[in-house]
Amino acid sequence: MSYLKIEYEIVPTESFCVIRGCSGCGRKTHFRNTQKFRVNANGNRVDVWLIYQCEHCKHTLNLAVYERQKVSSVPKAEYESFLSNDAQLAQQYGKTLSLFQKNKAAVDFERMNYSYVKLHETIQHSGSDKSMELTIHNPCGLKIRPEKQIADVLGLSRSQVKKRMAQGEILVDETDFGKLHFYSPHCIM
């Protein structure tokens, strides 16, 4: 029996986009990451915000990264990165779902661009039968249907995946939060 085990991770390729009512446009619009921070220090307390901007009228939305924190509780290197508007750090925070949840900001998952990165692949040979186990890690908690994830990784259509699931050729286990496990008793790649 040949056994193929592959692990992937879903990685956002850009910051999350926020849907929010814009006072400048007078309607709900999309806000994008400007890759800039606003830092306000008052005595021994500091506030840090990640600045988002309306795509249409350029009104801003500040997402709190730190609120009323002691300056000593913010790592010095990170504080310096905030002050210098480090684009890489802004991208990192722009892909941190907990930041948006904390700020009660609605993320537009429909406009989310992401890719699948193969973490590793293991092949064991011991006969002519073939089976496959696939694990897809979703550390950002992106809302992507299981059959879409499988279809994207295997290069199949969603209807093909649904058909194979109905026939028992693909078995899906979603019990582990942030991971999708799928097993096929017959290798379908």
C-alpha positions in Angstrom: 0.0 0.0 0.0 1.3 3.5 -0.9 0.5 6.2 1.5 0.8 9.9 0.7 0.5 12.5 3.5 0.7 16.2 2.6 0.3 19.3 4.9 -0.5 22.8 3.6 -1.0 26.1 5.3 -3.4 28.9 4.1 -1.5 32.1 4.0 -3.1 35.5 3.3 -1.2 37.3 0.6 -2.4 40.8 1.8 -3.9 42.5 4.8 -7.5 41.9 5.6 -10.0 44.3 4.1 -12.5 45.9 6.5 -16.2 46.7 5.6 -17.5 49.6 7.5 -19.8 52.6 7.3 -17.8 55.6 6.1 -18.8 59.1 7.3 -17.2 60.6 4.2 -19.0 58.4 1.7 -22.2 58.1 3.7 -22.4 54.4 3.1 -20.6 51.1 3.8 -17.3 50.9 2.0 -14.0 49.0 2.1 -11.1 50.2 4.1 -7.5 49.1 3.3 -4.4 48.9 5.4 -2.2 52.0 4.8 0.8 50.2 6.4 1.2 53.0 8.8 0.8 53.3 12.6 -0.3 56.1 14.8 1.5 56.2 18.1 0.4 58.4 21.0 2.3 58.5 24.3 1.0 60.2 27.4 3.3 60.0 30.4 4.1 56.3 30.9 1.1 55.1 28.8 1.1 54.4 25.1 -1.6 53.9 22.4 -0.8 52.4 19.1 -3.2 52.1 16.1 -3.0 50.5 12.7 -4.4 53.0 10.2 -6.9 51.8 7.6 -8.3 54.1 4.9 -11.5 54.2 2.8 -10.8 53.2 -0.8 -13.0 56.0 -2.1 -12.7 59.1 0.0 -9.6 58.4 2.1 -11.3 58.8 5.5 -9.3 56.8 8.1 -10.1 54.1 10.6 -7.8 53.4 13.5 -7.6 49.8 14.7 -6.2 49.7 18.3 -3.1 47.5 18.6 -2.3 48.7 22.1 -4.5 50.9 24.3 -3.3 52.6 27.5 -0.4 50.2 27.9 2.6 50.9 30.0 5.5 51.9 27.7 7.6 49.2 29.4 5.1 46.5 28.4 5.6 47.1 24.7 8.8 45.4 23.4 11.4 48.1 22.5 12.1 46.7 19.0 8.4 46.6 18.2 7.9 50.1 19.6 10.7 51.4 17.3 9.0 49.6 14.4 5.7 51.4 15.2 7.5 54.7 15.2 9.2 54.0 11.8 6.0 52.7 10.2 7.5 49.3 9.5 5.5 48.0 6.5 6.3 44.4 7.3 4.9 44.8 10.9 1.8 46.6 9.5 1.2 43.7 7.1 1.7 41.2 10.0 -0.9 43.0 12.1 -3.2 43.4 9.1 -3.3 39.6 8.9 -4.0 39.0 12.6 -7.7 38.1 12.9 -7.8 38.7 16.7 -6.9 42.4 16.1 -10.0 42.8 14.0 -12.2 40.9 16.5 -10.9 43.0 19.3 -11.8 46.2 17.4 -15.2 44.8 16.2 -14.2 45.4 12.6 -15.9 43.3 10.0 -13.4 41.6 7.7 -14.5 41.0 4.1 -13.5 37.4 3.5 -15.0 37.5 0.0 -12.2 39.8 -1.2 -9.5 37.9 0.6 -6.5 36.8 -1.4 -4.6 33.9 -0.1 -2.3 31.1 -1.2 -1.6 27.5 -0.1 2.0 26.8 1.0 3.1 23.2 1.1 4.7 22.5 4.5 5.8 18.9 3.8 5.0 15.7 2.0 5.6 12.1 3.1 5.3 9.1 0.9 5.4 5.5 2.2 5.4 2.6 -0.3 4.3 -0.9 0.6 2.1 -2.3 -2.2 -0.1 -1.3 -5.0 -3.1 0.2 -3.2 -2.9 4.0 -2.8 -4.4 6.2 -0.1 -3.9 9.9 0.8 -4.2 12.1 3.8 -4.2 15.9 3.5 -4.1 18.4 6.3 -4.7 22.1 5.6 -3.8 24.5 8.4 -5.8 27.7 8.7 -4.0 29.7 11.4 -5.8 33.0 10.4 -9.2 31.4 10.7 -10.2 32.4 7.1 -13.8 31.4 6.3 -13.2 29.0 3.4 -15.5 26.1 2.8 -13.8 22.7 3.3 -14.7 21.5 -0.3 -13.2 24.7 -1.7 -9.9 24.2 0.2 -9.7 20.6 -1.0 -10.6 21.7 -4.6 -8.0 24.4 -4.5 -5.2 22.1 -3.3 -6.1 19.2 -5.6 -6.9 21.2 -8.7 -10.4 19.9 -8.9 -13.8 21.7 -9.1 -15.9 22.0 -6.0 -18.6 19.9 -7.6 -16.1 17.1 -8.2 -15.0 17.2 -4.6 -18.7 17.2 -3.4 -19.4 14.2 -5.6 -16.4 12.3 -4.2 -17.4 13.2 -0.7 -20.9 11.9 -1.3 -19.5 8.7 -2.7 -17.2 8.2 0.3 -14.0 8.7 -1.7 -13.1 11.7 0.3 -13.6 11.7 4.1 -13.4 15.1 5.9 -12.7 15.7 9.6 -13.1 19.3 10.8 -13.0 18.5 14.6 -9.5 20.1 15.1 -10.0 23.9 15.1 -7.9 25.7 12.5 -7.2 22.5 10.6 -9.0 20.5 7.9 -8.1 16.9 7.7 -9.2 14.9 4.7 -8.5 11.3 3.9 -9.0 9.4 0.6 -8.8 5.6 0.7 -8.0 5.9 -3.1 -5.3 8.4 -4.0 -7.0 11.0 -6.2 -4.0 13.2 -7.2 
